[in-house]
Amino acid sequence: MQNPTALIAEDEPLLAQALHAELSAAWPELDVVAIVGDGRSAVNEALRLLPQILFFDIRMPGLDGLGAAAELADTWPTDEAPMPQLVFVTAYDEYATRAFEAQAIDYVLKPVQGDRLRKTVARLKQAAATSTATHSPAESVAPQQTAALEQTLAQWRQLLAAAGASAAGPAGLLSPSTLPGTLQGAFAGSTAPSAVAPLKFIAASDAGGATVRMVPMDEVLYFEAADKYVRVLTAAHEYLIRTPLKQLMPQLDANMFWQVHRAVVVRSDAVDSVHRDEAGKLHLLLRGRAENIAVSRLYAHLFRAM
């Protein structure tokens, strides 16, 4: 039987080596097929090597661990290999620990501790045994594989949410005083420092950058991350903000704005139709916009009933 395989993505070489050494002690049969130092390399090597387990540092230069995981969720070749188990490596404190534990999914806290890592290894072995049973030859292999994929995607969604909440702070929110200038003053009557009311307006510039407009949130149809900006799309106009999408999202009404891709958040009541292409991927059409919007595999469950 082939040994289980893993990839480590950690931008601090000494910590990467420490994790590798502790894994070797806790799980001698595990074959670490690659150690990389940034999220882009993590995506490329994971798609090349198709490891069974990913250890991703949350904060890495360029594409971070959250972005790398989200990209892999959408591009993983599930016809070649089941999606891997995902473990985040984090330097966050007690709050992060509670966030991850609440999701019943796993993480490794820096500096790596042998006892805690052994618990992670035990969970990974159990998950690997379940995956092996699911993908063994049987008459109902296809339904079993579909169910296993959905279960893994659900776990990844939970883990990404827990990691994102950990990065945002104890309440999973950002206070107005810590927001970039493009969002300060865009709150409507929020005075509590520990909680932020959903945005009612957003300060955004036109394409030329000469004019800043307070765009009402009920006009916004979707947000799309693009290079150093986030595009703010209404039915008739396009505006730009510099605030990263992951910092913007905690300020949005979660019941109204849904993330459908790592780079796209749409207004839910603006969705006109959902269609599936020949490859099985979902696309949205919004009222007032002509373009198709791709739905990531991670968020396809939102439209299953449709």
ZINORVEN-V678392 format. One record per residue. N is the residue number from 1. RES is the residue in one small letter. PHI is phi as a letter, one per 30 degrees, with the letter a starting at -180 (none if undefined). Layout:
BEGIN
{{N RES PHI} {N RES PHI}}
END
This chain:
BEGIN
{{1 m none} {2 q d} {3 n d} {4 p d} {5 t b} {6 a b} {7 l b} {8 i c} {9 a c} {10 e a} {11 d d} {12 e c} {13 p e} {14 l d} {15 l d} {16 a d} {17 q d} {18 a d} {19 l d} {20 h d} {21 a d} {22 e d} {23 l d} {24 s d} {25 a d} {26 a d} {27 w b} {28 p e} {29 e d} {30 l d} {31 d c} {32 v d} {33 v d} {34 a a} {35 i b} {36 v b} {37 g c} {38 d a} {39 g d} {40 r d} {41 s d} {42 a d} {43 v d} {44 n d} {45 e d} {46 a d} {47 l d} {48 r d} {49 l c} {50 l h} {51 p d} {52 q d} {53 i b} {54 l c} {55 f c} {56 f c} {57 d d} {58 i d} {59 r c} {60 m b} {61 p d} {62 g i} {63 l d} {64 d d} {65 g d} {66 l d} {67 g d} {68 a d} {69 a d} {70 a d} {71 e d} {72 l d} {73 a e} {74 d d} {75 t c} {76 w d} {77 p d} {78 t d} {79 d d} {80 e c} {81 a a} {82 p d} {83 m e} {84 p d} {85 q d} {86 l c} {87 v b} {88 f c} {89 v c} {90 t b} {91 a c} {92 y d} {93 d c} {94 e e} {95 y d} {96 a d} {97 t e} {98 r d} {99 a d} {100 f d} {101 e d} {102 a d} {103 q c} {104 a h} {105 i b} {106 d c} {107 y a} {108 v b} {109 l c} {110 k d} {111 p d} {112 v d} {113 q c} {114 g e} {115 d d} {116 r d} {117 l d} {118 r d} {119 k d} {120 t d} {121 v d} {122 a d} {123 r d} {124 l d} {125 k d} {126 q d} {127 a d} {128 a d} {129 a d} {130 t d} {131 s d} {132 t d} {133 a d} {134 t d} {135 h c} {136 s d} {137 p d} {138 a a} {139 e d} {140 s c} {141 v e} {142 a e} {143 p d} {144 q d} {145 q d} {146 t d} {147 a d} {148 a d} {149 l d} {150 e d} {151 q d} {152 t d} {153 l d} {154 a d} {155 q d} {156 w d} {157 r e} {158 q d} {159 l d} {160 l d} {161 a d} {162 a d} {163 a d} {164 g d} {165 a d} {166 s d} {167 a d} {168 a d} {169 g k} {170 p e} {171 a c} {172 g i} {173 l b} {174 l c} {175 s d} {176 p e} {177 s d} {178 t c} {179 l d} {180 p d} {181 g e} {182 t d} {183 l c} {184 q d} {185 g i} {186 a c} {187 f d} {188 a c} {189 g i} {190 s d} {191 t c} {192 a d} {193 p d} {194 s c} {195 a b} {196 v b} {197 a d} {198 p e} {199 l d} {200 k c} {201 f b} {202 i b} {203 a d} {204 a b} {205 s c} {206 d d} {207 a e} {208 g d} {209 g i} {210 a d} {211 t b} {212 v c} {213 r b} {214 m d} {215 v d} {216 p d} {217 m d} {218 d d} {219 e c} {220 v d} {221 l c} {222 y a} {223 f c} {224 e b} {225 a d} {226 a b} {227 d h} {228 k c} {229 y b} {230 v c} {231 r d} {232 v c} {233 l c} {234 t c} {235 a d} {236 a c} {237 h b} {238 e b} {239 y b} {240 l b} {241 i b} {242 r c} {243 t d} {244 p e} {245 l e} {246 k d} {247 q d} {248 l d} {249 m e} {250 p d} {251 q c} {252 l c} {253 d d} {254 a d} {255 n d} {256 m c} {257 f c} {258 w c} {259 q d} {260 v c} {261 h a} {262 r d} {263 a c} {264 v b} {265 v b} {266 v c} {267 r d} {268 s d} {269 d d} {270 a c} {271 v d} {272 d c} {273 s a} {274 v b} {275 h b} {276 r c} {277 d d} {278 e d} {279 a d} {280 g j} {281 k d} {282 l d} {283 h b} {284 l c} {285 l c} {286 l c} {287 r d} {288 g j} {289 r b} {290 a c} {291 e d} {292 n d} {293 i c} {294 a d} {295 v c} {296 s d} {297 r e} {298 l d} {299 y c} {300 a d} {301 h d} {302 l d} {303 f c} {304 r d} {305 a d} {306 m d}}
END
